[in-house]
């Protein structure tokens, strides 16, 4: 039987990912099989989880997924010894309006699975107040159980003692306290952590994090605090129809934001995925029946994409007879032009009229519910698609036929409708699931 634990915090940036990776690697060093999940719409952290555990990690999301889908996804942990679900933002942070089975909060997943929460608390600039925050989180929602706390970035032994005493008085277990340690800091950029595949030394960094955490945290006590868990067999799998039988998938440093559960669902449905690299000036496989361009960082590689004539011409030729779809960064590359952060305009593939600019950054962030006005690969007209949008570009032009009516999580209609022209479509949101 596996044991399950949710790793969360009062806010973002406190150290959830680092602690998750360290615990996973430390327990793996002890010979345990560790399975990780990510709560919420994050396409970067699962790759770090996989690097730490040697097992693929997927997202679970209470706003976009139903309980059957979540049960199906977490059942992959049935053969593990330890299952860790890393939260997003703060423990109870979600959207105002309930989605399929929750608000997208990490607490939804903890309550649904019956796993206790290990809180990461950064007491910088405070002492006893950290205990008040932890006690408030413990008592906020009856169905969510607190396992205990790991303190991160404590300033001194005296600081640690003050916080520990207050937590003990509140009846909250403290499993360990981590001093500041720059050697295990994960590098960041504007959309989050620098991706795992871009960091040549990621294995060494995770090993150092595991060593450091094992030195300062009672790993046995943390393990004892986890809940015994035997997943129930899911009634059915994911409600996913692949966009084609043979899918040409753009996959490199500019096109890497794709949810692992989507790729697995495509393969489980019998589709074959054929990767190609636009940055290497490659073209979609000639035998593919659909091409998919996921999001990523095209703004960091815009000049190179614009100069890769073979890729651009090959994609245009492909689109004359077969569907092409782009998400977020992929959508931008399907457009007419992309202006980078320095104000330099780069011609893209011109398969759509979309023009975007990073010269004046504007954050677009949040869940999206789209009702398709026309079919797109894998989905019929009228389908309701749930996804998440996160980018810093400004839309200069979006002249093509709107692909969908798109609402945010409050129900308000937004301007990012996606586009459709011939066989080519694109959306700013990353697809998570279709409503059943």
C-alpha positions in Angstrom: 0.0 0.0 0.0 1.2 3.5 -0.9 1.2 6.5 1.4 0.1 9.9 0.1 1.0 13.4 1.1 0.2 16.9 -0.3 3.0 19.5 -0.2 1.6 23.0 0.0 2.3 26.4 1.5 0.6 29.7 2.4 1.7 31.3 -0.9 3.8 30.9 -4.0 7.6 31.2 -3.9 8.0 29.5 -0.5 9.9 26.4 -1.6 7.2 23.8 -2.4 9.0 22.5 -5.6 12.4 22.3 -4.0 11.1 20.4 -1.0 9.0 18.1 -3.2 12.1 17.2 -5.3 14.3 16.8 -2.3 11.9 14.5 -0.5 11.3 12.4 -3.6 15.0 12.0 -4.3 15.9 11.3 -0.7 13.3 8.6 -0.4 14.4 7.2 -3.8 17.9 7.0 -2.4 16.4 4.8 0.4 15.0 2.4 -2.2 11.4 3.6 -2.2 9.4 4.2 -5.4 8.0 7.7 -5.4 5.2 9.0 -7.7 4.6 12.8 -8.0 1.7 14.8 -9.2 1.1 18.5 -9.7 -2.1 20.1 -8.5 -3.1 22.9 -10.9 -2.2 24.0 -14.4 1.6 23.9 -14.4 3.4 22.3 -17.3 7.0 22.9 -15.9 7.0 21.2 -12.5 6.1 17.7 -13.7 9.3 17.6 -15.7 11.3 18.3 -12.5 9.2 15.6 -10.7 10.2 13.1 -13.4 13.9 14.1 -13.1 13.7 13.5 -9.3 11.8 10.2 -9.3 12.4 8.5 -12.7 8.6 8.3 -13.1 6.4 10.5 -15.3 4.3 13.1 -13.3 1.0 14.5 -14.4 -1.3 17.4 -13.5 -4.6 17.0 -11.5 -7.0 19.9 -11.5 -10.3 20.2 -9.7 -11.5 23.1 -11.8 -10.9 21.5 -15.2 -11.2 17.8 -14.4 -14.0 15.6 -13.0 -13.4 13.1 -10.2 -13.2 10.2 -12.6 -10.4 11.8 -14.6 -8.5 12.7 -11.4 -9.0 9.1 -10.1 -7.7 7.7 -13.4 -4.6 9.9 -13.3 -3.7 9.3 -9.7 -4.1 5.5 -10.1 -0.7 5.4 -11.6 0.6 5.7 -8.1 -0.8 2.3 -7.1 2.6 0.6 -7.4 4.5 3.3 -5.7 5.6 3.4 -2.0 5.1 7.1 -1.6 2.9 9.5 -3.6 3.5 13.2 -3.4 1.1 15.9 -4.8 2.8 19.3 -5.1 0.4 22.1 -4.7 0.2 25.4 -6.6 0.1 28.9 -5.0 -1.3 28.8 -1.5 -3.2 25.9 0.0 -6.7 27.3 -0.5 -6.0 29.6 -3.5 -8.4 28.9 -6.4 -10.9 30.8 -8.5 -14.1 32.4 -7.2 -16.5 30.3 -9.2 -16.5 26.5 -8.8 -15.5 24.5 -11.8 -16.1 20.8 -12.5 -15.4 19.5 -9.0 -13.7 22.4 -7.3 -12.0 25.8 -7.6 -8.6 24.6 -8.6 -7.3 24.9 -5.1 -4.7 22.4 -3.8 -7.0 21.9 -0.8 -9.6 20.3 -3.2 -7.1 17.6 -4.1 -6.1 17.0 -0.5 -9.7 16.5 0.6 -10.6 14.5 -2.4 -7.8 12.0 -1.9 -7.8 12.0 1.8 -4.1 12.9 2.0 -2.7 15.2 4.8 -0.9 18.4 4.0 2.8 19.0 4.7 3.1 22.8 4.9 6.2 24.7 3.8 6.4 27.9 5.9 8.9 30.7 5.2 9.1 32.7 8.4 11.3 35.4 7.0 10.5 38.7 8.7 8.3 37.1 11.4 8.5 34.6 14.3 5.4 33.5 16.3 3.1 34.9 13.5 4.2 31.9 11.4 2.4 29.6 13.9 -0.7 31.8 13.6 -0.7 31.4 9.9 -0.1 27.6 10.1 -3.0 27.3 12.7 -5.3 29.3 10.4 -4.6 27.0 7.5 -5.1 24.0 9.7 -8.5 25.1 10.9 -9.8 26.8 7.7 -11.5 23.8 6.1 -12.8 20.8 8.1 -12.0 18.2 5.3 -8.4 19.2 5.0 -6.0 17.6 7.5 -2.6 19.1 8.4 0.3 16.7 8.8 2.9 19.2 10.0 5.3 21.9 8.9 8.8 22.2 7.4 10.3 25.7 8.0 12.3 27.1 5.1 14.9 29.9 5.1 15.2 30.3 8.8 17.6 33.1 9.7 19.3 31.7 12.8 19.0 29.1 15.6 17.3 31.7 17.8 14.8 32.5 15.0 14.1 28.7 14.5 13.6 28.3 18.3 11.0 31.1 18.5 9.0 29.7 15.6 9.3 26.1 16.8 8.0 27.0 20.3 5.0 28.8 18.9 4.1 25.9 16.5 4.5 23.4 19.3 2.2 25.5 21.5 -0.3 25.5 18.7 -0.1 21.7 18.5 1.5 21.6 15.1 4.3 19.2 14.4 7.6 20.6 13.0 9.5 18.1 10.9 12.5 20.3 10.3 13.9 23.7 9.6 16.0 24.6 6.6 18.6 27.4 6.7 19.1 29.5 3.6 21.1 27.5 1.1 21.8 29.2 -2.3 23.1 25.9 -3.8 19.6 24.5 -4.2 17.9 27.5 -5.6 16.1 26.8 -8.9 16.6 29.4 -11.6 13.5 31.3 -12.8 12.3 33.3 -15.8 9.0 35.2 -16.6 6.7 32.1 -16.8 8.2 30.3 -13.9 11.2 28.0 -13.3 13.7 27.5 -16.1 12.6 24.1 -17.6 14.3 20.9 -16.3 15.5 19.9 -19.8 17.3 23.2 -20.1 19.4 22.6 -17.0 22.3 20.3 -17.6 23.1 20.0 -13.9 19.6 19.4 -12.7 20.4 15.9 -11.4 23.2 17.3 -9.2 21.0 20.1 -7.9 18.3 17.6 -6.9 20.9 15.4 -5.2 22.2 18.4 -3.2 18.7 19.4 -2.3 18.0 15.8 -1.1 21.2 15.7 1.0 20.4 19.1 2.5 16.8 18.3 3.4 17.8 14.9 4.8 20.3 16.7 7.1 17.6 19.1 8.4 14.3 17.3 8.2 13.1 14.1 9.9 12.3 12.0 6.9 10.9 9.1 8.9 8.5 11.4 10.8 7.3 12.9 7.5 6.7 9.5 6.1 4.8 8.4 9.2 2.5 11.4 8.8 1.4 10.4 5.3 -1.9 8.6 4.8 -2.2 5.0 3.7 -3.8 4.9 0.3 -5.1 2.3 -2.1 -6.5 3.8 -5.2 -9.9 2.6 -6.4 -9.9 1.5 -10.0 -11.2 4.4 -12.1 -14.5 3.7 -13.9 -13.2 5.1 -17.1 -10.2 6.9 -18.6 -9.7 10.4 -19.9 -12.3 12.0 -22.1 -9.8 12.7 -24.8 -10.0 12.2 -28.6 -6.6 12.6 -30.2 -6.4 15.3 -32.9 -5.2 12.7 -35.4 -3.9 9.2 -35.8 -0.4 10.4 -36.6 0.5 13.7 -34.9 3.4 15.9 -35.9 4.3 17.6 -32.6 6.6 20.6 -32.4 9.0 19.8 -29.5 12.1 21.8 -28.5 13.0 24.7 -26.2 10.5 27.0 -28.0 7.7 24.5 -28.0 7.6 22.6 -24.8 4.5 23.5 -22.8 2.2 20.5 -23.2 0.5 18.7 -20.4 1.9 15.2 -20.0 -1.6 13.7 -19.4 -2.7 15.0 -22.9 0.2 13.2 -24.6 -0.5 10.0 -22.7 -4.2 10.2 -23.5 -3.4 10.6 -27.2 -1.1 7.5 -27.1 -3.6 5.5 -25.0 -6.2 6.2 -27.7 -3.9 4.7 -30.3 -2.4 7.9 -31.8 1.3 8.1 -32.8 3.3 11.2 -31.9 6.1 12.2 -34.2 8.2 15.1 -32.7 10.0 17.6 -34.8 12.0 20.7 -34.0 11.2 24.1 -35.6 14.4 25.5 -34.0 16.4 22.9 -35.9 14.6 24.0 -39.1 12.7 20.7 -39.3 9.3 20.3 -40.9 6.3 18.2 -39.8 6.5 14.6 -40.8 5.0 14.2 -44.3 3.0 11.1 -43.2 1.3 12.9 -40.3 -2.4 13.8 -40.6 -2.3 16.7 -38.2 0.3 19.1 -36.8 0.2 20.5 -33.2 2.4 23.4 -32.0 2.3 23.7 -28.2 3.2 26.7 -26.2 6.7 27.6 -24.9 9.1 30.4 -25.4 9.0 31.5 -29.0 9.6 35.1 -27.9 13.1 34.0 -26.8 13.8 32.4 -30.2 11.8 34.6 -32.5 14.8 35.6 -34.7 15.8 32.0 -35.2 12.2 30.9 -36.0 11.9 33.7 -38.5 15.1 32.7 -40.2 14.2 29.0 -40.5 12.7 29.1 -44.0 12.6 25.3 -44.3 10.4 25.0 -41.3 8.1 27.9 -42.3 7.7 26.7 -45.8 7.2 23.1 -44.8 4.5 24.1 -42.3 2.7 26.2 -44.9 2.7 23.3 -47.3 1.4 20.9 -44.6 -1.4 23.3 -43.8 -2.7 23.4 -47.4 -4.2 19.9 -47.0 -4.1 19.0 -43.3 -5.1 20.6 -39.9 -2.6 22.6 -37.9 -3.3 23.8 -34.4 -1.3 26.0 -32.1 -1.6 26.8 -28.4 -0.3 30.1 -26.9 3.3 30.3 -28.1 2.4 27.9 -30.9 -0.6 30.1 -31.8 1.8 33.1 -32.0 4.1 31.3 -34.4 1.2 30.5 -36.6 0.5 34.3 -36.8 1.9 37.0 -39.1 4.4 38.5 -36.7 5.8 38.5 -33.2 7.5 41.5 -31.7 10.1 40.6 -29.1 10.9 42.3 -25.8 13.5 44.6 -27.6 10.8 45.9 -30.0 12.1 43.9 -33.0 9.4 42.6 -35.2 9.9 39.0 -36.6 7.8 37.5 -39.3 6.2 34.2 -38.3 4.5 31.6 -40.6 1.6 33.9 -41.6 -0.9 31.0 -41.5 -3.1 33.2 -39.3 -3.3 37.0 -39.1 -2.5 37.2 -35.4 0.2 39.7 -34.4 1.6 39.8 -30.8 4.1 41.9 -29.0 6.3 41.4 -25.9 7.6 45.0 -26.1 4.9 46.1 -23.7 4.4 43.2 -21.3 0.8 42.5 -20.3 0.1 39.4 -18.2 -2.8 37.2 -19.2 -3.5 34.6 -16.5 -6.3 32.3 -15.6 -8.6 29.4 -16.3 -10.6 29.5 -19.6 -13.8 27.8 -20.7 -14.2 27.8 -24.4 -17.2 26.8 -26.5 -16.0 26.0 -30.0 -17.8 27.9 -32.8 -16.2 25.5 -35.3 -14.4 22.2 -35.1 -10.7 22.0 -34.2 -8.5 18.9 -34.3 -10.0 16.3 -31.9 -13.0 18.4 -30.9 -16.4 19.1 -32.5 -18.1 22.4 -32.9 -20.0 23.2 -29.7 -17.6 21.3 -27.5 -16.8 22.9 -24.1 -13.0 22.9 -23.6 -11.4 23.8 -20.3 -7.9 25.2 -20.2 -5.5 27.8 -18.7 -3.9 30.9 -20.2 -0.6 32.3 -19.0 1.5 34.7 -21.2 2.9 38.2 -21.2 2.2 39.3 -24.8 0.0 42.1 -26.1 -2.4 41.3 -29.0 -1.9 43.8 -31.8 -4.2 42.0 -34.3 -6.5 39.0 -34.2 -8.4 39.4 -37.6 -9.4 35.8 -38.4 -12.6 34.0 -37.8 -13.0 33.5 -34.0 -12.5 29.8 -33.1 -14.6 30.0 -29.9 -16.5 32.0 -27.4 -14.1 32.1 -24.4 -15.0 32.9 -20.8 -12.8 33.3 -17.8 -13.5 31.5 -14.5 -15.9 34.2 -13.4 -18.0 33.7 -16.6 -16.9 37.0 -18.2 -16.3 36.8 -21.9 -12.7 37.6 -22.9 -11.2 38.9 -26.1 -8.8 36.0 -26.7 -11.2 34.0 -28.9 -8.6 32.0 -30.8 -8.6 32.0 -34.6 -9.5 29.9 -37.5 -8.4 30.2 -41.1 -8.7 27.2 -43.5 -7.1 24.2 -41.9 -5.3 26.3 -39.3 -6.5 27.1 -35.8 -5.1 28.5 -32.6 -5.9 29.4 -29.0 -4.2 31.3 -26.3 -5.2 28.8 -23.7 -3.6 25.4 -23.1 -6.2 22.6 -23.2 -6.6 20.6 -20.1 -9.8 18.6 -20.6 -13.1 18.6 -22.4 -16.4 18.6 -20.5 -18.0 15.2 -20.6 
